[in-house]
């Protein structure tokens, strides 16, 4: 019996063994693999102003958190960076495979040769190089497939960034980050000894021109660098040059790493498939602003750009308490108005978010929606279109949206007169603010304290700039220009615009303004407005720009997308 029982069991085991072989062995290669393990290394120094956004964007990454460890290193810090990190780790650290905080709270806030934190001294470079090297060795000791060297002021608004980068299967790869102007986290070319070199392709990559979208081999990447540790060559990667006695390039951790990678034949790549995120521009060492204020201004500039792009920096509720906003004012103006179509709720929200960041006290005015206007309302306003008006570019009559836009601005001018506002800022609801907007506008208004003007363009489409002459260091006398996205108007200027009786010969408002300061090329149109003495100036460089230009993804124009106006249907809506 015992022998029969054993034989029976052997049959069952054999059958079961066959079953498992069939069920799993045959399809094993088709089963989804686990995501590679990633170690994230973050160096933190005086980043209390960026950490709430950095940690929020890190948390929102979709990559499997149990396949990630995060290691923070914090020293030479005089703010509450460490408190923020500890709070975040306490709330979310258990979601990850592991989290580590390494901090030196006993050392000095500054390096021995440091006078300001803006300037990178030799001692600072030496210390950071050793910290980077330590992070690399730590990742190897943890058998990580990748290590992600991530600066604490990088904001990954693309939540799939880490997944998309690992899927590239590159030795060294970075997501292209946007910033102020033409700054980004890569170099396109280098000179001898690995010094920076200008490269025309850089701008095409940065602007994501269609033929330049992808992953590009470049000589240097920084700020957010994913390094593969899965091949033998990676064992030679270091932040120390392999031939130190022969190296004469810059003593910089990012340059040394790029040099070493190139030396051993490992390519570095920058990927711009998507708008991955943002990084503030480094503080200018020649700036007169103190380093703390300057870094906060650079953060503000990036936040405003991200808002205008429709990808605001994420902030989780648990870290909101670490974020402060400036008190609201009207920037030395009597009033600030923003014109907004009631149905464009997303634009209003975008602008109000920007106003909160800038500390602007703004009154939102409901724009005139031309599609809701009736003939009796237009008759009551005594609206008459300019005889034989034809758009200079499209050779068409006015559009309904242009009528609504003009009436919206006209209503603001009337309100300025009614309430006697001496200096009023007028903004449309699709504005992107230039870097250092507050500081630069305050500077311009001080420059103009001894100048008599009626209108100051903050933003415009410059059509004939070759003949424009400067008035002050940061203003110019404008020639024929388009757009009314942002301007400052005096009480006298508003009165002149209304006294011109533009509703009786209506044409687009951005044609009317250059007529009134007598810089319009069309003599026929000008003849309808005999008094053309509006004193106009323009900020130079401009302080506001459109959030989107024609042809860009997300571009929307309520004027261009509206119907041409040939006649208003009697007593009905303008469904033309």
Secondary structure, DSSP 8 states (H G I E B T S, - for coil): -HHHHHHHHHHHHHHHHHHHIIIIITTGGGS------EEEEEEESS-HHHHHHHHHHHHT--S-GGGEEEEEEE-S--SSHHHHHHHHHHHHGGGSSEEEEEE--SS-SS-TT-S-TTS--HHHHHHHHHHHHHHHHHHHHTT-SEEEEE-TTEE--STTHHHHHHHT--SEEEE-EE-STT--SEESEE-GGG-EE--HHHHHHHTT-GGG-SEEEESEE-SEEEEE-SSGGGGG--SS-TTGGG--S---HHHHHHHHHHHTT--EEEE-SS--EEE-----TT-SS-HHHHHHHHHHHHHHHHHHTT------GGGGGG------B-TTSSEEEEEE-TT-HHHHHHHHHHHHHHTB--EEEE---GGG-BHHHHHHTT--B-TT---TTT----BHHHHHHHHHHHHHHHHHHHHT-SEEEEEESSEEE-TTHHHHHHHHHHHGGGS--SEEEEEEEES-GGG-EEEETTEEE--SEEEEEEEEEEHHHHHHHHHTTGGGGB--HHHHHHHHTT--S-HHHHTT-------EEEESS-SEEESS-TTSTT---TTTTS-B-S---TTSB---
